[in-house]
Amino acid sequence: MKSLLDILAADSHVSWSIWMRHMFSMGVKDESGNVKFPANLVDDWTRQTNTRYEDLTTEEKSMHKQNAESALGEIDNFISDAMVFTHDEIKKIRK
């Protein structure tokens, strides 16, 4: 069984990969392979990195909540896989 840390790290990598693909799609690659981003996007990303979660827009919070929901799903799956009870243990839990 994978450790919870490895599962969450893999989930984090997926989120990061999606974000990086999005970022690269917003830039323009020059002949030497450098990617240039429009100033308005850089300004917006800079604002977001300097903003506490509580002060983000509703849309920005929604994107972070989607990532958190994915992580919670992985935690739920991990716990479900790890929780194997005997019939007697289940009866004790129900009391």
PALUMSE-603788 format. One record per residue (C-alpha): residue in one letter; x, y, z. Coordinates in steps of 0.02 Angstrom, whole numbers, plus 50000, padded with zeros to 5 digits. Layout:
BEGIN
<site><rest>A</rest><xx>X</xx><yy>Y</yy><zz>Z</zz></site>
...
END
This chain:
BEGIN
<site><rest>M</rest><xx>50000</xx><yy>50000</yy><zz>50000</zz></site>
<site><rest>K</rest><xx>50064</xx><yy>50174</yy><zz>49957</zz></site>
<site><rest>S</rest><xx>50092</xx><yy>50294</yy><zz>50099</zz></site>
<site><rest>L</rest><xx>49968</xx><yy>50436</yy><zz>50119</zz></site>
<site><rest>L</rest><xx>50112</xx><yy>50557</yy><zz>50090</zz></site>
<site><rest>D</rest><xx>50148</xx><yy>50477</yy><zz>49920</zz></site>
<site><rest>I</rest><xx>49964</xx><yy>50479</yy><zz>49873</zz></site>
<site><rest>L</rest><xx>49945</xx><yy>50663</yy><zz>49917</zz></site>
<site><rest>A</rest><xx>50110</xx><yy>50707</yy><zz>49832</zz></site>
<site><rest>A</rest><xx>50049</xx><yy>50622</yy><zz>49673</zz></site>
<site><rest>D</rest><xx>49885</xx><yy>50718</yy><zz>49684</zz></site>
<site><rest>S</rest><xx>49981</xx><yy>50880</yy><zz>49710</zz></site>
<site><rest>H</rest><xx>50087</xx><yy>50841</yy><zz>49557</zz></site>
<site><rest>V</rest><xx>49932</xx><yy>50818</yy><zz>49450</zz></site>
<site><rest>S</rest><xx>49866</xx><yy>50988</yy><zz>49506</zz></site>
<site><rest>W</rest><xx>50034</xx><yy>51068</yy><zz>49473</zz></site>
<site><rest>S</rest><xx>50046</xx><yy>50987</yy><zz>49301</zz></site>
<site><rest>I</rest><xx>49875</xx><yy>51052</yy><zz>49252</zz></site>
<site><rest>W</rest><xx>49923</xx><yy>51226</yy><zz>49310</zz></site>
<site><rest>M</rest><xx>50088</xx><yy>51223</yy><zz>49215</zz></site>
<site><rest>R</rest><xx>50003</xx><yy>51166</yy><zz>49053</zz></site>
<site><rest>H</rest><xx>49880</xx><yy>51309</yy><zz>49076</zz></site>
<site><rest>M</rest><xx>50021</xx><yy>51434</yy><zz>49106</zz></site>
<site><rest>F</rest><xx>50122</xx><yy>51376</yy><zz>48956</zz></site>
<site><rest>S</rest><xx>49967</xx><yy>51388</yy><zz>48846</zz></site>
<site><rest>M</rest><xx>49953</xx><yy>51572</yy><zz>48895</zz></site>
<site><rest>G</rest><xx>50130</xx><yy>51617</yy><zz>48841</zz></site>
<site><rest>V</rest><xx>50218</xx><yy>51638</yy><zz>48676</zz></site>
<site><rest>K</rest><xx>50375</xx><yy>51535</yy><zz>48642</zz></site>
<site><rest>D</rest><xx>50512</xx><yy>51621</yy><zz>48544</zz></site>
<site><rest>E</rest><xx>50642</xx><yy>51543</yy><zz>48429</zz></site>
<site><rest>S</rest><xx>50763</xx><yy>51509</yy><zz>48572</zz></site>
<site><rest>G</rest><xx>50630</xx><yy>51419</yy><zz>48675</zz></site>
<site><rest>N</rest><xx>50598</xx><yy>51559</yy><zz>48799</zz></site>
<site><rest>V</rest><xx>50416</xx><yy>51586</yy><zz>48845</zz></site>
<site><rest>K</rest><xx>50348</xx><yy>51762</yy><zz>48863</zz></site>
<site><rest>F</rest><xx>50187</xx><yy>51799</yy><zz>48956</zz></site>
<site><rest>P</rest><xx>50072</xx><yy>51949</yy><zz>48932</zz></site>
<site><rest>A</rest><xx>50101</xx><yy>52080</yy><zz>49068</zz></site>
<site><rest>N</rest><xx>49919</xx><yy>52075</yy><zz>49126</zz></site>
<site><rest>L</rest><xx>49934</xx><yy>51889</yy><zz>49166</zz></site>
<site><rest>V</rest><xx>50099</xx><yy>51913</yy><zz>49258</zz></site>
<site><rest>D</rest><xx>50020</xx><yy>52055</yy><zz>49357</zz></site>
<site><rest>D</rest><xx>49869</xx><yy>51947</yy><zz>49400</zz></site>
<site><rest>W</rest><xx>49975</xx><yy>51797</yy><zz>49451</zz></site>
<site><rest>T</rest><xx>50085</xx><yy>51910</yy><zz>49556</zz></site>
<site><rest>R</rest><xx>49931</xx><yy>51982</yy><zz>49642</zz></site>
<site><rest>Q</rest><xx>49867</xx><yy>51807</yy><zz>49678</zz></site>
<site><rest>T</rest><xx>50033</xx><yy>51749</yy><zz>49751</zz></site>
<site><rest>N</rest><xx>50032</xx><yy>51900</yy><zz>49867</zz></site>
<site><rest>T</rest><xx>49851</xx><yy>51875</yy><zz>49922</zz></site>
<site><rest>R</rest><xx>49792</xx><yy>51773</yy><zz>50070</zz></site>
<site><rest>Y</rest><xx>49667</xx><yy>51637</yy><zz>50025</zz></site>
<site><rest>E</rest><xx>49529</xx><yy>51727</yy><zz>50121</zz></site>
<site><rest>D</rest><xx>49551</xx><yy>51880</yy><zz>50011</zz></site>
<site><rest>L</rest><xx>49548</xx><yy>51790</yy><zz>49842</zz></site>
<site><rest>T</rest><xx>49400</xx><yy>51808</yy><zz>49726</zz></site>
<site><rest>T</rest><xx>49261</xx><yy>51678</yy><zz>49734</zz></site>
<site><rest>E</rest><xx>49321</xx><yy>51604</yy><zz>49569</zz></site>
<site><rest>E</rest><xx>49502</xx><yy>51593</yy><zz>49629</zz></site>
<site><rest>K</rest><xx>49445</xx><yy>51509</yy><zz>49792</zz></site>
<site><rest>S</rest><xx>49342</xx><yy>51386</yy><zz>49690</zz></site>
<site><rest>M</rest><xx>49497</xx><yy>51325</yy><zz>49597</zz></site>
<site><rest>H</rest><xx>49588</xx><yy>51296</yy><zz>49761</zz></site>
<site><rest>K</rest><xx>49437</xx><yy>51207</yy><zz>49833</zz></site>
<site><rest>Q</rest><xx>49436</xx><yy>51088</yy><zz>49684</zz></site>
<site><rest>N</rest><xx>49616</xx><yy>51043</yy><zz>49723</zz></site>
<site><rest>A</rest><xx>49574</xx><yy>51020</yy><zz>49908</zz></site>
<site><rest>E</rest><xx>49423</xx><yy>50912</yy><zz>49864</zz></site>
<site><rest>S</rest><xx>49535</xx><yy>50801</yy><zz>49760</zz></site>
<site><rest>A</rest><xx>49654</xx><yy>50782</yy><zz>49907</zz></site>
<site><rest>L</rest><xx>49509</xx><yy>50744</yy><zz>50025</zz></site>
<site><rest>G</rest><xx>49450</xx><yy>50610</yy><zz>49904</zz></site>
<site><rest>E</rest><xx>49623</xx><yy>50531</yy><zz>49909</zz></site>
<site><rest>I</rest><xx>49621</xx><yy>50537</yy><zz>50100</zz></site>
<site><rest>D</rest><xx>49448</xx><yy>50457</yy><zz>50103</zz></site>
<site><rest>N</rest><xx>49507</xx><yy>50318</yy><zz>49987</zz></site>
<site><rest>F</rest><xx>49663</xx><yy>50290</yy><zz>50092</zz></site>
<site><rest>I</rest><xx>49562</xx><yy>50277</yy><zz>50253</zz></site>
<site><rest>S</rest><xx>49434</xx><yy>50163</yy><zz>50172</zz></site>
<site><rest>D</rest><xx>49571</xx><yy>50047</yy><zz>50108</zz></site>
<site><rest>A</rest><xx>49658</xx><yy>50048</yy><zz>50277</zz></site>
<site><rest>M</rest><xx>49500</xx><yy>50015</yy><zz>50379</zz></site>
<site><rest>V</rest><xx>49467</xx><yy>49830</yy><zz>50381</zz></site>
<site><rest>F</rest><xx>49363</xx><yy>49773</yy><zz>50529</zz></site>
<site><rest>T</rest><xx>49308</xx><yy>49604</yy><zz>50587</zz></site>
<site><rest>H</rest><xx>49123</xx><yy>49572</yy><zz>50616</zz></site>
<site><rest>D</rest><xx>49149</xx><yy>49586</yy><zz>50806</zz></site>
<site><rest>E</rest><xx>49241</xx><yy>49752</yy><zz>50788</zz></site>
<site><rest>I</rest><xx>49098</xx><yy>49823</yy><zz>50683</zz></site>
<site><rest>K</rest><xx>48972</xx><yy>49769</yy><zz>50816</zz></site>
<site><rest>K</rest><xx>49075</xx><yy>49859</yy><zz>50950</zz></site>
<site><rest>I</rest><xx>49082</xx><yy>50019</yy><zz>50845</zz></site>
<site><rest>R</rest><xx>48893</xx><yy>50018</yy><zz>50822</zz></site>
<site><rest>K</rest><xx>48860</xx><yy>50011</yy><zz>51010</zz></site>
END
